[in-house]
């Protein structure tokens, strides 16, 4: 049977959440609670008789491992031992075998459920003033994550076809839905980078249920197709996307709204192989789309002209400049993915099996959402918006105060939280309008040649030469 949650386990969960300012009656301090973790663990975790690495202890250790600057398993077990000694308990073995086995027992649905729950709750608490025209804007974008070159990983997530066998690394495709207002990950999907029905749009179709009526979906031109727009409009969702490069635009046609701004009808194409006949029959014969051309006058920008498609047809309510400004905000998706992959070190994963790789991804996204909740608290209390707060600054501050927040008494904790929030708010993202930089690296790499044959062959050559 699952261990009942004793005082030690509850204290560890509370300490973990307090380290992310998830405690008290402040705004955004309830995106994840102890009861949420307890309920999901009871629903998803398998039976275990491990007296040290219970599901609660394993989850807390796993999340602290992701949040730490040293993400190794050895460091994670060492931190757990330090916590046990501080609580008056005997230390466990400093070896990592027990912890690694316990991580394998954690249900993937536990981490995925907590990630989704934290993002949705954070989005629900966002003030209306942070929205665009009173509408919640959600950005969709995709990326890839690398992982160790093991046989299991290669079979589940094969390496790109451009890499020779034995020289590349398995890569998983990741599609996320992000909140423009607070930056939280609201939903995510993981898939292969090649094969039938593995594209970003196919993964995004599985995330449609996480969107709500009257949402605004912001995306790049890869998502700009009749199918995507028609399916979203069927759910009462509007879109702002860059026009696909293959679609021709003629501003002399359609209903003219202004200079280089008109409304046209897109006819329904033939049914694609991936769509069933019932869904196809339910889509409209045509959809009205507003197309507009945005000219970029800023010097240094690579793109000079942007064609935007949107379902906001009323030019009096939604001016051309407003639509252009909203599409420019799509770049936040690139910045958020960079923060997740580089700041939280998810660019190259560490686990050697596909199941653990996915757990690692959900764990990173959960930690990211908890950081975003703390940033939203700091922004709201200092009359800012979360996009003005540095994620790295928030992470460093919470890491420094983590033990104090976890162990502080209730009377002292409130004052300590205010100190932490003030420190987070002070780390602002630099105001650099219209910034541009060359896409080149100044620091030279090490003067070693690239490995052009599998490592075993290279080692055999060295042995023969010796």
Backbone torsions as a table, in degrees:
resi	resn	phi	psi	omega
1	UNK	NA	156.2	176.5
2	UNK	-68.1	143.0	176.4
3	UNK	-62.8	137.0	172.1
4	UNK	-69.5	149.6	-177.0
5	UNK	-77.4	101.9	176.3
6	UNK	-82.1	-175.7	-177.3
7	UNK	-63.0	-37.4	-177.6
8	UNK	-64.9	-44.8	-179.5
9	UNK	-65.5	-43.9	179.1
10	UNK	-63.0	-41.1	179.3
11	UNK	-62.7	-36.1	-179.5
12	UNK	-69.2	-40.2	177.2
13	UNK	-64.8	-44.1	178.8
14	UNK	-61.9	-41.1	178.3
15	UNK	-63.5	-40.5	177.7
16	UNK	-61.8	-47.4	-177.3
17	UNK	-68.2	-38.1	178.5
18	UNK	-64.0	-30.3	177.3
19	UNK	-64.9	-18.9	175.4
20	UNK	-107.7	18.4	179.9
21	UNK	63.3	26.6	176.4
22	UNK	-92.5	66.7	-178.7
23	UNK	-162.1	136.2	177.3
24	UNK	103.7	-170.8	-175.4
25	UNK	-103.6	13.1	179.5
26	UNK	-70.6	156.4	174.8
27	UNK	-59.7	145.7	178.6
28	UNK	65.6	12.5	179.9
29	UNK	-96.4	11.3	-178.8
30	UNK	-129.0	25.5	178.1
31	UNK	-71.4	-19.9	175.6
32	UNK	-149.8	129.9	-177.2
33	UNK	-127.0	165.1	-179.0
34	UNK	-56.9	-43.1	-177.8
35	UNK	-63.0	-33.4	176.4
36	UNK	-60.3	-45.9	-179.5
37	UNK	-66.2	-42.8	-180.0
38	UNK	-61.1	-45.7	-177.7
39	UNK	-63.8	-45.2	-178.6
40	UNK	-68.4	-35.7	177.3
41	UNK	-64.0	-42.6	-179.4
42	UNK	-66.5	-26.1	-178.8
43	UNK	-86.4	-28.0	-167.7
44	UNK	-116.8	-28.6	-170.6
45	UNK	-80.4	147.2	179.0
46	UNK	-82.2	166.1	-180.0
47	UNK	-68.3	144.9	178.1
48	UNK	-152.1	146.0	177.4
49	UNK	-110.5	11.3	178.6
50	UNK	-66.7	121.5	-176.2
51	UNK	-83.1	-15.6	-179.4
52	UNK	-104.0	-56.9	-176.1
53	UNK	-91.8	68.5	171.2
54	UNK	-69.6	166.1	179.0
55	UNK	-55.4	-39.1	-179.3
56	UNK	-66.2	-47.4	-179.2
57	UNK	-63.8	-42.1	-179.8
58	UNK	-63.5	-43.4	179.4
59	UNK	-61.9	-47.1	-179.2
60	UNK	-63.2	-40.9	179.1
61	UNK	-66.2	-39.4	179.6
62	UNK	-63.5	-45.6	-179.1
63	UNK	-68.0	-38.2	177.1
64	UNK	-67.4	-31.6	176.1
65	UNK	-64.5	-42.3	179.4
66	UNK	-67.1	-38.8	-176.1
67	UNK	-75.2	-20.0	-174.0
68	UNK	-78.2	154.9	173.6
69	UNK	-68.9	-25.4	176.1
70	UNK	-109.2	97.7	-174.0
71	UNK	-86.7	17.8	-178.2
72	UNK	-74.8	154.0	178.1
73	UNK	-65.9	-35.2	-179.7
74	UNK	-63.0	-42.1	178.0
75	UNK	-67.5	-35.3	179.0
76	UNK	-64.6	-43.6	178.1
77	UNK	-66.6	-36.8	177.9
78	UNK	-63.2	-40.9	177.7
79	UNK	-65.6	-37.7	176.8
80	UNK	-63.0	-42.9	178.3
81	UNK	-61.9	-40.2	178.1
82	UNK	-61.9	-39.1	178.2
83	UNK	-66.9	-41.7	-180.0
84	UNK	-63.8	-43.0	179.3
85	UNK	-64.3	-39.7	178.6
86	UNK	-64.2	-27.5	178.5
87	UNK	-89.2	2.9	179.5
88	UNK	82.6	18.4	179.0
89	UNK	-101.1	159.6	177.6
90	UNK	-73.9	140.7	179.4
91	UNK	-68.8	151.6	174.6
92	UNK	-88.4	-179.7	179.5
93	UNK	-63.2	137.3	177.9
94	UNK	-73.8	-7.7	177.8
95	UNK	-75.6	156.7	-169.9
96	UNK	-97.1	-2.3	-174.7
97	UNK	-59.1	-46.8	-178.8
98	UNK	-63.3	-40.6	179.8
99	UNK	-66.9	-42.5	-179.5
100	UNK	-64.0	-38.7	176.8
101	UNK	-67.0	-37.5	179.0
102	UNK	-65.9	-37.6	176.8
103	UNK	-62.4	-37.1	178.9
104	UNK	-65.7	-29.7	179.5
105	UNK	-76.4	-21.1	178.7
106	UNK	-62.8	135.9	179.0
107	UNK	-74.7	136.1	176.9
108	UNK	-61.0	-35.2	-179.5
109	UNK	-65.2	-24.0	177.3
110	UNK	-64.7	-52.5	-179.1
111	UNK	-67.6	-39.7	178.7
112	UNK	-65.0	-41.2	179.6
113	UNK	-65.7	-41.4	178.5
114	UNK	-66.3	-38.1	178.2
115	UNK	-62.6	-48.0	-178.6
116	UNK	-65.2	-42.6	-178.9
117	UNK	-63.2	-43.1	-178.5
118	UNK	-65.3	-41.3	-179.6
119	UNK	-67.1	-43.7	-179.1
120	UNK	-65.7	-41.1	179.4
121	UNK	-67.0	-38.4	177.4
122	UNK	-63.4	-41.4	178.8
123	UNK	-64.8	-37.7	-178.9
124	UNK	-66.3	-25.9	-177.9
125	UNK	-92.0	-0.5	-179.0
126	UNK	-66.7	130.1	177.2
127	UNK	-63.3	149.7	179.6
128	UNK	-61.1	-29.0	-179.3
129	UNK	-63.5	-22.0	179.0
130	UNK	-84.4	-6.0	-178.9
131	UNK	-86.1	171.8	179.5
132	UNK	-103.6	116.2	-176.7
133	UNK	52.5	35.0	-179.5
134	UNK	74.0	9.6	-177.6
135	UNK	-114.7	140.8	176.5
136	UNK	-76.5	123.8	179.9
137	UNK	-102.1	130.0	-179.3
138	UNK	-125.8	126.9	-176.4
139	UNK	-98.1	134.6	174.7
140	UNK	-113.6	136.1	178.6
141	UNK	-158.6	162.6	-178.5
142	UNK	-125.0	161.4	178.9
143	UNK	-158.2	-178.2	178.2
144	UNK	-130.6	149.0	177.7
145	UNK	-128.4	136.8	-179.1
146	UNK	-92.5	161.8	-177.0
147	UNK	-151.8	169.9	-179.0
148	UNK	-60.3	147.8	-175.9
149	UNK	-84.7	75.3	175.4
150	UNK	-107.1	161.3	-178.0
151	UNK	-62.8	-40.5	-179.6
152	UNK	-65.8	-42.6	178.7
153	UNK	-65.9	-39.8	179.7
154	UNK	-63.8	-36.3	-178.5
155	UNK	-71.3	-39.4	-178.4
156	UNK	-81.7	-41.5	-177.6
157	UNK	-129.5	79.9	-174.8
158	UNK	-62.2	154.0	-179.5
159	UNK	-73.3	161.5	179.0
160	UNK	-58.3	146.5	-179.1
161	UNK	-65.6	-18.8	179.5
162	UNK	-75.0	-10.9	-179.6
163	UNK	-100.7	136.9	-179.0
164	UNK	-70.6	148.7	177.8
165	UNK	-56.6	135.3	-180.0
166	UNK	85.7	-5.7	-177.1
167	UNK	-116.0	-14.3	-177.4
168	UNK	-106.0	-172.4	-179.9
169	UNK	-131.9	146.3	175.7
170	UNK	-59.6	143.5	-179.1
171	UNK	-133.2	132.0	175.8
172	UNK	-105.4	142.6	176.2
173	UNK	-87.8	134.2	-179.5
174	UNK	-124.0	126.0	175.2
175	UNK	-118.0	128.9	-177.0
176	UNK	-126.1	150.5	170.5
177	UNK	-111.3	118.2	-173.5
178	UNK	-112.5	147.5	173.9
179	UNK	-84.1	126.1	176.7
180	UNK	-67.4	-33.7	-175.4
181	UNK	-69.7	-47.5	-173.6
182	UNK	-117.9	-9.2	177.2
183	UNK	83.5	0.7	-176.7
184	UNK	-71.4	152.4	173.0
185	UNK	-84.4	115.4	-177.0
186	UNK	-89.6	-29.6	178.9
187	UNK	-162.0	156.1	-179.2
188	UNK	-154.8	154.6	177.7
189	UNK	-141.0	145.6	-179.1
190	UNK	-121.4	137.4	179.3
191	UNK	-154.5	-175.2	178.8
192	UNK	-79.8	160.0	179.5
193	UNK	-92.3	-6.8	177.3
194	UNK	-149.7	155.5	-175.6
195	UNK	120.9	169.9	-178.7
196	UNK	-70.3	138.1	177.0
197	UNK	54.4	44.3	177.3
198	UNK	-120.0	10.2	-177.9
199	UNK	-72.5	172.0	178.3
200	UNK	-60.9	-39.6	-178.6
201	UNK	-66.3	-37.1	178.2
202	UNK	-64.5	-41.8	176.9
203	UNK	-66.1	-36.7	179.8
204	UNK	-66.8	-31.5	177.7
205	UNK	-58.2	-35.1	178.3
206	UNK	-72.5	-10.6	-179.8
207	UNK	-101.9	-0.3	-178.8
208	UNK	-59.0	-32.5	-177.8
209	UNK	-67.1	-17.3	179.5
210	UNK	-87.1	-3.2	177.1
211	UNK	-93.8	156.9	-177.4
212	UNK	-121.1	157.3	177.7
213	UNK	-57.3	141.6	-179.6
214	UNK	75.6	5.7	171.0
215	UNK	-69.3	161.8	173.8
216	UNK	-120.2	120.7	179.2
217	UNK	-95.6	126.6	-179.4
218	UNK	-113.6	124.8	-175.0
219	UNK	-153.2	166.1	177.2
220	UNK	-83.1	-177.4	-171.6
221	UNK	-70.1	-16.2	179.4
222	UNK	-62.5	-29.0	-178.2
223	UNK	-91.9	-3.7	-172.6
224	UNK	-85.3	86.4	177.3
225	UNK	-137.9	162.3	177.0
226	UNK	-56.0	-44.1	-174.0
227	UNK	-62.1	-46.8	-177.5
228	UNK	-64.3	-45.0	-177.1
229	UNK	-68.3	-41.8	-179.3
230	UNK	-65.4	-41.0	178.7
231	UNK	-65.0	-39.5	179.3
232	UNK	-71.0	-40.3	178.7
233	UNK	-63.7	-31.7	176.1
234	UNK	-63.3	-21.6	176.6
235	UNK	-97.1	5.9	-180.0
236	UNK	77.4	29.2	-176.7
237	UNK	-111.4	133.9	176.0
238	UNK	-93.2	162.3	-177.1
239	UNK	-134.2	151.9	167.1
240	UNK	-135.8	114.4	-175.3
241	UNK	-140.3	155.6	170.8
242	UNK	-74.7	136.4	-176.6
243	UNK	-65.4	137.7	179.3
244	UNK	-61.2	142.9	-173.3
245	UNK	-66.0	-19.8	-178.6
246	UNK	-88.1	-9.7	-178.2
247	UNK	-89.1	124.4	-178.9
248	UNK	-82.3	143.1	-178.7
249	UNK	-121.4	131.6	175.8
250	UNK	-131.1	105.1	-175.5
251	UNK	-75.4	-0.1	174.2
252	UNK	-85.1	-7.0	179.5
253	UNK	-105.4	166.0	174.2
254	UNK	80.6	-167.0	-178.4
255	UNK	-94.1	111.7	-173.2
256	UNK	-78.2	130.0	177.5
257	UNK	-107.2	-19.8	-178.0
258	UNK	171.5	-171.8	-179.8
259	UNK	-66.1	123.3	-179.2
260	UNK	52.9	45.8	-177.6
261	UNK	-153.9	113.3	-178.2
262	UNK	-151.1	171.6	176.9
263	UNK	-118.2	130.8	178.4
264	UNK	-130.8	166.2	177.9
265	UNK	-104.9	128.8	175.8
266	UNK	-98.2	121.6	178.6
267	UNK	-76.3	156.9	178.9
268	UNK	-77.2	123.6	178.3
269	UNK	-73.7	-178.1	175.8
270	UNK	-67.8	154.5	-176.4
271	UNK	-65.4	125.3	176.3
272	UNK	-74.9	162.1	-175.5
273	UNK	-64.7	-29.4	-176.3
274	UNK	-80.0	-11.0	-175.9
275	UNK	-101.8	134.8	178.0
276	UNK	-78.1	162.0	-174.1
277	UNK	-66.4	-34.4	-179.3
278	UNK	-64.5	-46.5	178.5
279	UNK	-63.2	-41.4	-179.5
280	UNK	-62.2	-42.8	-178.5
281	UNK	-66.6	-27.4	-178.9
282	UNK	-80.6	-8.1	-179.9
283	UNK	-86.4	147.8	-177.1
284	UNK	-69.0	156.1	179.7
285	UNK	-67.3	-32.6	176.5
286	UNK	-142.3	156.1	172.4
287	UNK	-130.0	140.4	178.6
288	UNK	-86.1	126.6	-177.4
289	UNK	-127.2	135.2	174.6
290	UNK	-92.3	125.0	178.7
291	UNK	-114.2	136.4	179.0
292	UNK	-144.8	149.3	179.8
293	UNK	-105.6	126.4	179.7
294	UNK	-111.1	123.6	177.5
295	UNK	-97.1	134.5	-175.6
296	UNK	-102.3	107.9	-176.3
297	UNK	-87.6	-11.4	-174.4
298	UNK	-65.6	131.9	176.9
299	UNK	-70.7	144.5	178.0
300	UNK	92.8	-17.5	179.3
301	UNK	-75.0	137.8	-179.0
302	UNK	-71.9	-37.9	-178.4
303	UNK	-89.9	128.7	-179.4
304	UNK	-103.6	-28.1	-178.9
305	UNK	-135.8	134.9	178.7
306	UNK	-127.6	127.2	174.3
307	UNK	-98.9	123.6	-174.5
308	UNK	-116.3	139.1	174.3
309	UNK	-114.2	139.2	-179.1
310	UNK	-151.4	158.3	174.7
311	UNK	-98.4	5.2	173.7
312	UNK	-82.9	97.7	-170.9
313	UNK	-90.4	-16.5	-176.7
314	UNK	-86.4	105.1	-177.7
315	UNK	-71.3	-20.7	178.7
316	UNK	-74.7	-36.2	179.1
317	UNK	-83.9	-42.5	-177.5
318	UNK	-116.7	91.8	-177.9
319	UNK	-66.8	158.2	179.3
320	UNK	-58.1	-39.7	-179.7
321	UNK	-65.4	-35.7	177.8
322	UNK	-65.9	-43.2	179.0
323	UNK	-63.9	-42.6	179.2
324	UNK	-63.2	-41.7	179.0
325	UNK	-65.1	-37.3	178.1
326	UNK	-67.1	-41.9	179.7
327	UNK	-64.7	-34.7	177.9
328	UNK	-62.2	-31.2	178.6
329	UNK	-68.1	-11.6	176.8
330	UNK	-59.3	-23.4	-179.1
331	UNK	-62.5	-18.7	176.7
332	UNK	-60.1	-28.2	177.0
333	UNK	-62.4	-41.2	177.9
334	UNK	-64.0	-41.4	-179.8
335	UNK	-68.1	-39.7	179.4
336	UNK	-66.5	-43.4	177.6
337	UNK	-64.1	-36.6	176.2
338	UNK	-63.6	-40.6	178.7
339	UNK	-63.3	-43.0	-179.7
340	UNK	-64.8	-42.7	-173.2
341	UNK	-81.9	-34.1	-177.0
342	UNK	-100.5	-51.9	-178.9
343	UNK	-64.9	-42.0	179.3
344	UNK	-94.1	6.0	172.1
345	UNK	59.9	45.4	177.0
346	UNK	-101.6	1.8	-177.6
347	UNK	-62.2	-44.4	177.1
348	UNK	-121.4	110.9	-178.0
349	UNK	-77.7	167.9	-172.1
350	UNK	-114.3	-18.4	-171.9
351	UNK	-80.1	154.3	-169.6
352	UNK	-107.6	2.6	176.3
353	UNK	-128.0	151.1	-178.3
354	UNK	-59.3	-39.1	-179.3
355	UNK	-63.3	-43.0	179.7
356	UNK	-71.4	-30.8	175.8
357	UNK	-61.2	-45.3	179.7
358	UNK	-66.2	-39.6	175.9
359	UNK	-60.7	-39.5	178.9
360	UNK	-63.4	-39.6	178.5
361	UNK	-65.4	-49.2	-179.3
362	UNK	-63.0	-36.2	178.4
363	UNK	-64.8	-42.1	177.3
364	UNK	-62.2	-43.9	-179.2
365	UNK	-67.4	-33.9	176.7
366	UNK	-65.8	-46.8	177.6
367	UNK	-61.0	-40.1	178.0
368	UNK	-60.5	-42.7	178.9
369	UNK	-64.9	-38.2	178.2
370	UNK	-65.7	-38.2	174.8
371	UNK	-64.0	-41.4	179.2
372	UNK	-64.2	-34.1	177.5
373	UNK	-64.7	-42.6	177.2
374	UNK	-64.4	-39.1	177.9
375	UNK	-65.1	-37.5	178.0
376	UNK	-65.6	-39.6	176.0
377	UNK	-59.6	-48.0	-178.9
378	UNK	-63.3	-41.4	-179.1
379	UNK	-65.4	-44.0	-177.9
380	UNK	-65.1	-38.5	-178.5
381	UNK	-75.4	-13.8	-178.0
382	UNK	-122.2	23.7	174.8
383	UNK	54.4	49.0	176.6
384	UNK	-126.5	-179.4	169.5
385	UNK	-115.2	151.6	-175.5
386	UNK	-56.5	-28.8	-179.0
387	UNK	-67.9	-12.9	177.8
388	UNK	-87.9	-7.0	-175.9
389	UNK	-100.4	138.9	-179.3
390	UNK	-78.4	127.1	176.9
391	UNK	-66.8	-42.6	179.3
392	UNK	-64.9	-39.9	177.4
393	UNK	-62.8	-41.0	177.6
394	UNK	-65.0	-42.1	179.8
395	UNK	-63.5	-45.1	-179.7
396	UNK	-64.3	-39.8	179.6
397	UNK	-65.6	-46.0	-179.4
398	UNK	-66.1	-36.2	177.4
399	UNK	-63.4	-41.5	-178.5
400	UNK	-67.4	-36.0	-176.1
401	UNK	-98.8	5.8	-171.5
402	UNK	-58.6	-51.3	-177.1
403	UNK	-65.2	-38.2	179.2
404	UNK	-65.8	-41.1	178.6
405	UNK	-66.1	-38.2	-177.5
406	UNK	-70.3	-31.7	-172.9
407	UNK	-104.7	-7.0	-175.5
408	UNK	-67.9	146.4	176.3
409	UNK	-71.3	158.4	-179.4
410	UNK	-56.2	-36.3	-178.5
411	UNK	-69.3	-31.9	-178.1
412	UNK	-91.7	-21.8	-172.3
413	UNK	-65.2	-39.0	-177.0
414	UNK	-61.5	-44.4	177.5
415	UNK	-65.7	-36.4	179.4
416	UNK	-67.1	-38.2	178.2
417	UNK	-62.6	-41.1	179.5
418	UNK	-64.3	-36.5	177.0
419	UNK	-64.3	-43.7	-179.5
420	UNK	-65.4	-43.3	179.5
421	UNK	-62.4	-40.3	178.2
422	UNK	-64.3	-39.7	178.6
423	UNK	-66.2	-41.1	178.7
424	UNK	-63.3	-43.9	-179.0
425	UNK	-65.3	-25.5	-179.0
426	UNK	-74.0	-21.0	179.4
427	UNK	-89.6	88.2	-175.7
428	UNK	-96.9	150.4	173.4
429	UNK	-70.6	136.1	-177.4
430	UNK	-59.9	139.6	176.9
431	UNK	-85.3	101.2	-176.8
432	UNK	-132.9	74.5	-177.8
433	UNK	-64.2	139.2	176.4
434	UNK	58.1	33.7	179.1
435	UNK	-68.7	143.7	174.0
436	UNK	-143.6	143.9	-178.9
437	UNK	-139.2	150.1	175.7
438	UNK	-68.5	143.3	177.3
439	UNK	-87.0	74.8	-178.6
440	UNK	-154.5	153.7	179.8
441	UNK	-101.4	133.7	178.1
442	UNK	-84.7	-41.2	-178.2
443	UNK	-72.6	128.2	-176.6
444	UNK	-78.7	143.3	176.0
445	UNK	-74.3	167.9	177.3
446	UNK	-64.0	143.7	-174.5
447	UNK	-79.9	51.5	176.8
448	UNK	-104.8	142.2	177.8
449	UNK	-71.0	161.1	177.5
450	UNK	-75.1	147.7	176.4
451	UNK	-78.0	112.4	-173.7
452	UNK	-108.1	1.7	173.4
453	UNK	-133.2	159.8	176.5
454	UNK	-54.4	148.7	-173.7
455	UNK	-58.7	-36.8	-179.8
456	UNK	-62.7	-39.5	177.7
457	UNK	-66.1	-40.9	178.3
458	UNK	-62.8	-39.9	178.3
459	UNK	-66.4	-38.4	179.4
460	UNK	-64.0	-38.0	177.9
461	UNK	-64.5	-40.1	179.3
462	UNK	-64.2	-40.7	-179.4
463	UNK	-66.1	-38.3	179.4
464	UNK	-67.9	-40.9	179.9
465	UNK	-65.5	-33.5	178.8
466	UNK	-69.8	NA	NA
